[in-house]
């Protein structure tokens, strides 16, 4: 008897180890692959949201494979799939990237690249948890071990927690891929041994499990529908909150991971500690959180401090996802034969929710209504789940649904008010507002979310042609353009078009070359603002990511090259590496100036760029200009880099340019290594 118990314990350890390792690797590869994709798509925050859609869709395919495998028992096929997946993981680790550009069809680029790089390993890893749960139930002739699902989510949470704290700051991207591939090979060997074990015991285990299933009722149709809808609501919460954080703060794995970690914690609590859940308590918290965030969303042009925003949204995500996942667990099937169907429909809901936010919403709506729509869906699902709890719950969630529908209408009206142009695509949600902010003059402002990307005063001819916002004459870029060339014609490059404000500096004989990845920006700059039309310079706009386009061009001989390619307040890190600076220098004329716009609410780029300048042997200075409401000027910080030390010795420059701050222990950013966590200020 003792030997038999020891055998069961050892087998349980092997099953649990395979589930744990598989889930750890599954969620570790997500930030690694997504970070590798960022440079090919301009560092856009939408890369992660699209990656989420891919991961949820791939997980659905994995669960579909697991569901099919439980009914077909093609053991040889599964062993072959493990071998092929291990070979694919090794190939990706050694070969690296190869996605190419993708500005025209970025969603297709994301799906194609991830499918080639990690598609097969992801499929095998994703199928592991439901497949092994089913196999264990067959071997032990017992109910489904749903705690394995909690174990898998604990492993996933551990992987996400380790990535920004331990892995990203200390390992290059190449090293991350190699370590992950080594872990996958170990997983494949363990999974193959369990597959072989099941193959030997398949006949006896199936007969015993079938007898156990006959004693349990089948899941009703209503439960199966909620197996889809409840995970859909949780995935919408995850995607909408992640989109908000990464678009308005930074497209970095740290901020991708936080909402996903909260999502996984709710899965662990729901599946491992079901007795902790109280519907009455959860619904009370949920209605309070939805009400508070509804008020925040109603303030359409207000942004909150970083700590408050992150804490508030993560707390709401936790309450909502915990409610959805706990209610889904309460409806779980009792039959082992239905367990893979449960996970399959659960994954289908996740894929549907992420698709609605990540793919459908940018195609259907000019403005970003993601959070408002998600909150309305949350209230409607709460109404459906609590319908049988009595009239008090029905009235509560009916009223909440109506109020959130009113909020959605209010946000629609607020976005329409004063808006003269709007466009939404993969890269951004752009809006141009026109207000009477000046006596006898109109002010047009280009925004992405709550971040302003350029303004123009439509009053006198002088007001209309004067550069405003971050590009005032006493700003870093304004000083660089004024004192770079001793009144001779200038050759200027600009990565990031915005409203085209820098064209206001163009004089007869000047050439200005804009690089813009977002196809929705140029029509706005050309037709809604007049900086480009009224500039004296010869202007050309090139589509595509600035760095990738520059890499394909011969040296341009720029006197000033401006790097100002932010989306929302997010940072495209591939524009701030040693390789990027080397490329910029190839395109500079002798003594040319690099101007980096580093105004940011949440990230201190000054020491990182100072380190880049030191590595490149260039002089660096910080120039800060301050807001002037009468002239429409914002507080702005620029970093100017040049090989010409005499440029900063000019009296006009010396009065404004200051030595940059350094940060001890900060590591130089390269294409293979970057980490924003050390320069994030809270």
C-alpha positions in Angstrom: 0.0 0.0 0.0 2.9 2.4 0.9 4.6 1.7 -2.4 1.4 2.4 -4.3 0.9 5.7 -2.4 4.4 6.7 -3.2 3.9 5.9 -6.8 0.7 8.1 -6.9 2.6 10.9 -5.1 5.5 10.7 -7.6 3.1 10.7 -10.6 1.2 13.6 -9.1 4.5 15.5 -8.8 5.4 14.8 -12.4 1.9 15.9 -13.6 2.1 19.0 -11.4 5.6 19.8 -12.5 4.6 19.6 -16.2 1.7 21.9 -15.6 3.8 24.4 -13.6 6.7 24.4 -16.1 4.5 24.6 -19.1 2.5 27.6 -17.8 5.7 29.3 -16.6 7.2 29.1 -20.1 3.9 30.0 -21.7 3.7 33.4 -20.0 7.4 34.0 -20.0 7.5 33.9 -23.8 4.8 36.5 -24.1 6.7 39.6 -23.0 9.9 38.3 -24.7 8.2 37.8 -28.1 6.2 41.1 -27.8 9.3 43.1 -27.0 11.1 41.6 -30.0 8.2 42.8 -32.2 8.1 46.4 -30.9 10.8 47.9 -33.1 9.1 46.5 -36.3 5.9 48.4 -35.5 7.3 51.8 -34.3 7.2 50.9 -30.6 3.4 51.3 -30.6 1.5 50.4 -27.5 -1.0 48.6 -29.7 1.6 45.9 -30.3 0.9 44.3 -26.9 -2.9 44.5 -27.3 -2.6 42.8 -30.7 -0.2 40.3 -29.1 -2.9 39.6 -26.4 -5.4 38.9 -29.2 -2.9 36.4 -30.7 -2.1 34.8 -27.4 -5.8 34.3 -26.6 -6.5 33.0 -30.1 -3.6 30.6 -29.9 -4.8 29.5 -26.5 -8.1 28.8 -28.0 -6.5 26.6 -30.7 -4.4 24.9 -28.0 -7.6 24.1 -26.0 -9.3 22.9 -29.2 -6.4 20.6 -29.8 -6.5 19.3 -26.2 -10.3 18.7 -26.5 -9.7 16.8 -29.8 -6.8 14.8 -28.2 -9.0 13.6 -25.4 -11.3 12.0 -27.9 -8.9 10.7 -30.4 -5.9 9.6 -28.3 -3.4 10.1 -31.1 -0.3 9.4 -28.8 2.2 9.3 -31.7 1.0 12.6 -33.1 1.4 14.3 -29.7 4.9 12.9 -29.3 5.8 14.2 -32.8 4.3 17.6 -32.0 6.4 17.9 -28.9 9.5 17.1 -30.9 8.7 19.6 -33.6 7.8 22.3 -31.1 11.2 21.8 -29.3 12.9 22.2 -32.7 10.9 25.4 -33.4 11.8 26.8 -30.0 15.5 26.2 -30.6 15.4 27.7 -34.1 13.7 30.9 -32.8 16.2 31.2 -29.9 19.2 30.9 -32.3 17.8 32.7 -35.3 16.0 35.6 -33.5 13.8 38.0 -35.4 13.0 38.5 -39.1 9.6 40.1 -39.0 10.5 42.9 -41.4 8.4 46.1 -41.6 4.8 46.1 -41.0 3.3 49.6 -41.1 0.7 48.8 -43.8 -0.8 45.8 -42.1 0.5 45.7 -38.6 -2.1 43.3 -37.2 -1.1 40.8 -39.9 2.5 41.4 -39.2 2.0 40.6 -35.5 0.1 37.4 -36.2 2.4 36.2 -38.9 5.6 36.9 -36.9 4.3 35.3 -33.7 3.0 32.3 -35.6 6.4 31.6 -37.2 8.4 32.3 -34.0 6.4 30.7 -31.2 3.2 29.3 -32.8 3.9 25.6 -32.4 5.6 25.8 -29.0 2.7 28.0 -27.7 0.2 25.5 -29.0 1.8 22.7 -27.1 2.3 24.7 -23.9 -1.3 26.0 -24.0 -2.7 22.5 -24.4 -0.8 21.1 -21.4 -3.0 22.2 -18.5 -6.4 21.0 -19.7 -4.9 17.9 -21.3 -3.0 16.8 -18.2 -6.0 17.5 -16.0 -8.1 15.2 -18.2 -5.4 12.5 -18.1 -5.1 12.7 -14.4 -8.9 12.3 -14.0 -8.7 9.2 -16.2 -5.8 7.7 -14.3 -7.3 8.3 -10.9 -11.0 7.6 -11.9 -11.9 10.8 -10.1 -13.3 14.3 -10.8 -11.4 17.0 -12.6 -8.4 18.3 -10.6 -9.3 22.0 -11.1 -6.5 22.9 -8.7 -4.0 22.1 -11.5 -5.5 25.1 -13.3 -4.8 27.3 -10.2 -1.2 25.8 -10.2 -0.8 26.7 -13.8 -1.9 30.3 -13.2 0.4 30.5 -10.2 3.3 29.6 -12.5 2.1 32.1 -15.0 2.0 34.8 -12.4 5.6 33.9 -11.2 6.9 34.2 -14.8 5.2 37.6 -15.3 6.6 38.9 -11.9 10.1 37.7 -12.6 10.3 39.2 -16.1 10.5 43.0 -15.3 12.3 42.6 -12.0 14.9 39.9 -12.7 14.9 38.8 -16.4 14.6 42.0 -18.4 17.1 44.1 -16.4 19.8 41.5 -16.4 19.5 39.5 -19.7 19.7 40.6 -23.3 16.9 39.6 -25.6 19.1 36.9 -27.2 19.9 35.5 -23.8 16.2 35.5 -22.8 15.3 33.5 -25.9 18.1 30.9 -25.2 17.1 30.4 -21.6 13.4 30.0 -22.6 14.3 27.5 -25.3 16.3 25.5 -22.9 13.4 25.4 -20.5 11.1 24.3 -23.3 13.3 21.3 -24.2 13.2 20.2 -20.6 9.4 20.6 -20.6 9.1 18.6 -23.8 11.0 15.7 -22.3 8.8 15.7 -19.2 5.6 15.9 -21.3 6.8 13.1 -23.6 7.3 10.8 -20.6 3.8 11.5 -19.3 2.3 10.9 -22.8 4.1 7.6 -22.9 2.7 6.7 -19.5 -0.8 7.6 -20.5 -0.5 5.5 -23.7 0.3 2.4 -21.6 -2.7 3.0 -19.3 -5.2 4.4 -21.7 -7.7 1.5 -22.0 -8.2 0.7 -18.3 -8.3 4.4 -17.2 -10.9 5.2 -19.8 -13.3 2.5 -18.7 -13.1 3.5 -15.0 -13.5 7.2 -15.8 -16.6 6.6 -17.9 -18.2 4.8 -15.0 -17.5 7.9 -12.8 -18.9 10.3 -15.3 -22.2 8.4 -15.5 -22.9 9.4 -11.9 -22.6 13.2 -12.7 -25.1 15.4 -14.5 -24.3 17.1 -17.8 -23.8 20.8 -17.8 -27.0 22.7 -19.0 -26.9 24.9 -22.1 -27.2 28.1 -20.0 -24.0 27.2 -18.1 -22.2 26.6 -21.4 -23.2 30.0 -22.7 -21.8 31.6 -19.6 -18.6 29.6 -19.9 -18.0 31.9 -23.0 -19.5 35.2 -21.8 -17.9 35.5 -18.4 -14.3 35.0 -19.6 -15.2 37.4 -22.5 -16.0 40.1 -19.9 -12.7 39.4 -18.1 -10.7 39.5 -21.3 -12.4 42.8 -22.3 -11.4 44.3 -18.9 -7.8 43.0 -19.3 -7.5 44.4 -22.8 -9.1 47.8 -22.2 -7.2 48.6 -19.0 -3.9 47.4 -20.6 -4.6 49.6 -23.6 -5.2 52.6 -21.4 -2.0 52.1 -19.4 0.3 51.4 -22.2 -1.0 54.1 -24.5 -0.8 56.9 -21.9 2.3 55.9 -20.0 4.7 53.6 -21.8 4.7 50.6 -24.1 6.9 48.5 -21.8 6.5 45.0 -20.5 6.2 46.3 -16.9 2.9 47.9 -17.7 1.7 45.1 -19.9 2.4 42.7 -17.1 0.5 44.4 -14.2 -3.1 44.0 -15.6 -2.2 40.5 -16.8 -0.8 39.6 -13.3 -4.0 40.9 -11.7 -6.0 38.8 -14.2 -4.1 35.7 -13.2 -4.4 36.3 -9.5 -8.2 36.3 -9.9 -8.0 33.0 -11.7 -5.9 31.5 -8.9 -8.3 32.7 -6.2 -11.3 31.5 -8.1 -10.0 28.0 -8.9 -7.8 27.4 -5.8 -9.7 29.1 -3.1 -13.4 29.1 -4.1 -14.6 29.4 -0.5 -13.1 32.9 -0.3 -15.5 34.2 -2.9 -18.7 36.0 -1.7 -21.0 37.1 -4.4 -22.7 39.7 -2.1 -19.3 41.3 -1.2 -18.0 41.1 -4.8 -21.0 42.8 -6.3 -20.9 45.6 -3.8 -17.3 46.3 -4.5 -17.9 46.0 -8.3 -20.7 48.5 -8.4 -18.6 51.0 -6.4 -15.6 50.6 -8.6 -17.6 50.9 -11.8 -19.2 54.0 -10.4 -15.9 55.6 -9.5 -14.3 54.9 -12.8 -17.4 56.0 -14.7 -16.9 59.4 -13.0 -13.2 59.4 -14.1 -14.1 58.5 -17.7 -16.7 61.4 -17.8 -13.7 63.8 -17.3 -12.6 63.2 -20.9 -9.7 65.6 -21.0 -8.3 65.0 -17.5 -5.3 62.8 -16.7 -4.4 61.5 -13.2 -1.0 60.9 -11.5 0.7 57.6 -12.4 0.3 56.0 -9.0 -3.4 56.9 -8.7 -4.2 55.8 -12.3 -2.5 52.5 -12.0 -3.9 51.6 -8.6 -7.4 52.6 -9.5 -7.6 50.7 -12.7 -5.8 47.6 -11.4 -8.2 47.5 -8.4 -11.2 47.7 -10.8 -9.7 45.0 -13.0 -9.2 42.8 -10.0 -12.8 43.1 -8.7 -14.3 42.6 -12.2 -12.1 39.7 -13.2 -12.5 38.0 -9.8 -16.3 38.3 -10.1 -16.3 36.8 -13.7 -13.8 34.0 -12.9 -15.4 33.0 -9.6 -18.8 32.8 -11.2 -17.5 30.8 -14.1 -15.8 28.4 -11.7 -19.1 28.0 -9.8 -20.7 26.8 -13.1 -17.8 24.3 -13.9 -18.8 20.9 -15.2 -18.8 17.8 -12.9 -18.0 15.3 -15.6 -14.4 14.8 -16.5 -15.4 14.3 -20.1 -16.7 17.9 -20.2 -13.6 19.5 -18.7 -11.8 20.1 -21.9 -15.0 21.6 -23.4 -15.2 23.9 -20.4 -11.6 25.1 -21.0 -12.3 25.4 -24.7 -15.3 27.6 -24.3 -13.4 29.5 -21.6 -10.6 30.2 -24.0 -13.2 31.1 -26.7 -14.6 33.8 -24.4 -11.1 35.1 -23.8 -10.3 35.3 -27.5 -13.6 37.0 -28.2 -13.1 39.6 -25.5 -9.6 40.5 -26.6 -10.6 40.6 -30.3 -13.5 43.0 -29.5 -11.1 45.4 -27.8 -7.9 44.9 -29.7 -9.1 44.4 -33.3 -12.7 45.3 -33.7 -12.9 48.5 -31.7 -10.2 50.5 -33.6 -12.0 49.5 -36.9 -15.5 50.4 -35.8 -15.1 53.6 -33.8 -13.4 56.9 -34.4 -12.9 57.5 -30.7 -11.6 55.3 -27.9 -14.7 54.0 -26.1 -13.0 50.8 -25.0 -13.3 51.3 -21.2 -16.8 52.7 -21.3 -18.1 49.8 -23.5 -16.3 47.3 -21.2 -17.9 48.7 -18.1 -21.3 48.5 -19.8 -20.7 44.8 -20.7 -19.6 44.2 -17.2 -22.8 45.5 -15.7 -24.9 43.6 -18.2 -23.1 40.3 -17.4 -23.5 41.0 -13.7 -27.3 41.5 -14.3 -27.4 38.1 -16.1 -25.5 36.3 -13.4 -27.4 37.7 -10.4 -30.9 37.6 -12.1 -32.0 34.7 -9.9 -30.7 36.4 -6.7 -33.9 38.5 -6.3 -35.3 41.9 -7.2 -32.7 43.9 -5.3 -29.9 42.6 -7.5 -32.0 42.9 -10.6 -32.8 46.6 -9.8 -29.2 47.3 -8.8 -27.6 46.0 -12.0 -30.4 47.2 -14.3 -29.9 50.7 -12.9 -26.1 50.3 -13.2 -26.5 49.2 -16.9 -28.7 52.1 -17.7 -26.3 54.6 -16.1 -23.3 53.1 -17.9 -25.2 53.3 -21.2 -25.9 57.0 -20.4 -22.2 57.4 -19.6 -21.3 55.9 -23.0 -23.7 58.4 -24.7 -22.2 61.2 -22.6 -18.6 60.3 -23.7 -19.8 60.1 -27.3 -21.2 63.6 -27.0 -18.2 65.0 -25.2 -15.8 63.6 -27.9 -18.0 65.1 -30.6 -18.0 68.5 -28.9 -15.4 70.9 -30.4 -14.0 68.0 -32.5 -13.3 68.9 -36.1 -11.4 65.8 -37.1 -10.9 62.3 -35.6 -9.3 59.1 -36.8 -8.5 55.8 -35.0 -6.2 53.0 -36.3 -3.7 50.5 -35.0 -1.3 53.2 -33.9 -3.4 55.8 -32.1 -6.8 57.4 -31.5 -6.3 61.0 -32.9 -8.6 63.9 -32.3 -8.4 67.6 -33.3 -10.3 70.0 -31.0 -11.1 73.6 -31.9 -11.8 76.0 -29.0 -12.0 79.8 -28.6 -9.2 79.9 -26.0 -7.8 83.2 -27.2 -9.5 86.6 -27.6 -10.5 86.8 -31.2 -8.6 83.6 -32.1 -9.3 79.9 -32.4 -7.0 77.2 -31.0 -6.7 73.8 -32.7 -5.2 71.0 -30.7 -4.1 67.5 -31.8 -4.5 64.9 -29.1 -3.9 61.2 -28.6 -5.9 60.2 -25.6 -5.2 62.8 -23.0 -1.8 63.7 -24.5 -1.5 66.9 -26.6 0.7 66.5 -29.7 0.5 70.0 -31.2 -1.5 73.2 -31.3 -2.0 76.1 -33.6 -3.5 79.5 -33.0 -5.8 80.7 -35.8 -5.8 84.5 -35.2 -3.4 86.9 -36.9 -1.0 85.8 -39.6 1.8 86.0 -37.0 -0.1 83.9 -34.5 -0.9 81.2 -37.1 2.7 80.9 -38.2 4.3 80.9 -34.8 5.4 77.5 -33.4 3.6 76.6 -30.2 3.3 73.8 -27.7 6.6 71.9 -27.2 8.3 73.6 -30.1 8.5 77.3 -29.0 11.4 79.5 -30.1 13.1 79.1 -26.7 12.6 75.3 -26.6 15.5 73.0 -27.2 14.6 72.3 -30.8 13.8 76.0 -31.4 17.3 77.0 -30.2 19.0 74.2 -32.2 17.3 75.4 -35.4 18.1 79.0 -34.7 21.8 78.7 -34.0 22.8 75.6 -36.0 23.6 77.0 -39.4 24.6 80.8 -39.4 21.6 81.8 -41.5 22.4 79.4 -44.4 19.7 77.1 -45.8 19.2 74.1 -43.4 18.6 70.5 -44.0 16.3 69.1 -41.3 15.0 65.6 -40.5 12.1 65.0 -38.1 11.0 61.6 -36.9 7.4 62.1 -35.9 5.1 64.5 -37.8 2.3 65.5 -35.3 0.6 68.7 -36.4 3.7 69.6 -38.5 4.6 72.4 -36.1 8.3 72.3 -36.9 7.5 73.3 -40.5 6.9 76.8 -39.1 10.7 77.2 -38.8 11.1 76.5 -42.5 12.7 79.3 -44.6 13.2 79.6 -48.3 15.9 77.2 -49.3 15.4 74.9 -46.3 14.5 71.3 -46.7 12.5 69.4 -44.1 12.0 65.7 -44.2 9.3 64.2 -42.0 9.2 60.5 -41.1 5.7 59.3 -39.9 4.6 55.7 -39.2 0.9 56.5 -38.6 -0.9 56.9 -41.9 -3.7 58.9 -40.2 -1.4 61.7 -39.1 -0.3 63.2 -42.5 -3.9 64.0 -43.7 -4.6 65.8 -40.4 -1.3 67.8 -40.6 -1.8 68.7 -44.2 -5.5 69.6 -44.1 -6.5 70.7 -40.6 -3.3 72.6 -39.6 -1.5 75.0 -41.9 2.1 74.8 -40.7 3.0 72.5 -43.7 1.2 74.6 -46.3 2.6 77.9 -45.2 6.1 76.9 -44.6 8.8 78.4 -46.7 10.8 75.2 -46.8 10.7 72.3 -49.2 8.8 69.6 -47.3 8.6 65.8 -47.9 6.7 63.3 -45.7 7.8 59.7 -45.8 5.5 56.9 -44.5 6.9 54.2 -42.2 8.9 53.9 -39.0 11.6 56.5 -38.9 14.5 54.3 -38.0 13.6 51.6 -40.5 13.2 54.2 -43.3 16.5 55.9 -42.4 18.3 52.5 -42.5 17.2 52.1 -46.1 18.3 55.6 -47.3 21.6 57.0 -48.3 23.1 59.6 -45.8 20.9 62.7 -45.8 23.4 65.2 -44.3 20.9 66.7 -41.8 22.0 69.8 -39.9 19.4 68.9 -37.3 17.7 65.5 -36.8 14.7 65.7 -34.5 13.4 62.5 -32.7 9.9 63.2 -31.5 7.9 60.0 -32.2 5.8 59.4 -29.2 2.4 57.7 -29.3 0.3 58.9 -26.4 3.0 59.3 -23.7 4.6 56.0 -24.7 8.3 55.6 -25.5 9.4 53.8 -28.6 12.6 52.4 -27.2 14.1 51.2 -30.5 14.7 54.9 -31.3 16.8 55.3 -28.2 19.6 52.7 -28.5 23.3 52.8 -29.4 22.5 51.3 -32.8 19.8 54.0 -33.4 22.3 56.8 -32.4 24.9 55.3 -34.8 22.3 55.4 -37.6 21.3 59.0 -36.8 25.0 60.0 -36.9 25.4 58.5 -40.3 22.7 60.8 -41.6 24.0 64.0 -39.9 26.2 66.6 -41.6 29.5 67.4 -39.9 28.7 69.2 -36.6 25.0 68.2 -37.0 22.7 68.2 -34.0 20.5 65.4 -32.6 17.4 66.8 -30.8 15.5 64.3 -28.6 12.1 65.4 -27.2 12.0 63.9 -23.7 9.0 65.7 -22.1 7.2 62.9 -20.3 4.9 62.6 -17.3 6.2 59.3 -16.1 9.6 58.4 -17.6 12.9 60.3 -17.0 14.9 59.8 -20.2 17.6 62.4 -19.5 20.2 60.0 -17.9 19.6 57.3 -20.5 20.2 59.7 -23.4 23.2 61.2 -21.6 24.6 57.7 -21.4 24.0 57.2 -25.1 25.8 60.5 -25.9 28.8 59.4 -23.8 29.0 56.1 -25.5 28.9 57.8 -28.9 31.5 60.4 -27.9 29.0 63.3 -28.4 28.4 66.4 -26.3 25.0 66.5 -24.6 23.0 69.3 -23.0 19.5 69.6 -21.6 17.3 72.5 -22.5 14.1 73.2 -20.6 11.5 75.8 -21.6 8.5 76.8 -19.6 4.8 77.3 -20.3 3.4 80.6 -21.6 -0.4 80.4 -21.9 -0.5 83.7 -23.9 1.6 82.2 -26.6 0.3 78.6 -26.4 3.6 77.2 -25.2 4.0 74.2 -23.0 6.8 73.3 -20.6 9.2 71.2 -22.7 12.4 69.3 -22.1 14.8 68.5 -24.9 18.2 66.8 -25.1 20.6 68.1 -27.7 23.6 66.0 -28.9 26.4 67.1 -31.2 30.0 66.4 -32.1 30.6 70.2 -32.3 31.5 71.4 -28.8 31.6 75.0 -30.0 27.8 74.9 -30.6 27.1 74.9 -26.9 29.7 77.6 -26.2 27.7 80.2 -28.1 26.4 82.8 -25.6 22.8 82.2 -26.6 23.1 78.5 -26.1 25.2 78.6 -23.0 22.4 80.5 -21.2 19.9 77.8 -21.8 21.8 74.5 -22.2 22.7 72.6 -19.0 24.8 69.5 -18.4 22.5 66.5 -18.2 22.0 64.5 -15.0 23.5 61.0 -14.8 22.1 58.0 -12.9 24.6 55.6 -11.2 24.2 52.0 -12.2 22.1 52.7 -15.3 22.9 50.4 -18.2 23.4 51.5 -21.8 20.4 50.7 -24.0 21.0 48.6 -27.1 18.8 46.8 -29.6 19.3 43.7 -27.5 18.9 45.3 -24.1 16.6 48.0 -22.7 14.7 48.5 -19.4 12.5 51.5 -18.6 11.9 50.4 -15.0 15.1 52.1 -13.7 14.0 55.5 -15.2 10.3 55.3 -14.3 9.3 57.9 -11.8 6.2 57.4 -9.8 
